[in-house]
Amino acid sequence: MNEAHSFAPLLIVVMLAFLVPLLLSTVRGQLAVPIVVGEIVAGMIVGRSGFGWVVPENGALELLKELGFVLLMFLSGMEIDFRSLRRPDPVHTSRQSHCALYLSRS
């Protein structure tokens, strides 16, 4: 109970959540990167994989991390077109089998 948490990592995460979409929308014509991909890359840069500025030791960051992951998975599931999965396309089927064989050998 006597732990002191810094709000700097939480502030960095909140600033990135607002600034990355704004920056990517301004350079939309030059850089064809979806906003979600930009946010993931920005999170990797400031997180443990990059500079290590934000380490989820704070309870609020842990909660934001889990909620962000759940939201990303939910939105990804909403984007899937299940009708295209029902009808088999011979070209895509052969590509998928070639990819599966290649990945199984490596």
Long-range contacts (C-beta under 8 A, 24 or more apart in sequence): 5-57, 5-58, 5-59, 6-58, 9-53, 9-54, 9-55, 9-56, 9-57, 9-58, 9-61, 10-58, 10-60, 10-61, 10-64, 12-46, 12-53, 12-54, 13-43, 13-46, 13-54, 13-61, 13-64, 16-42, 16-43, 16-46, 36-72, 36-75
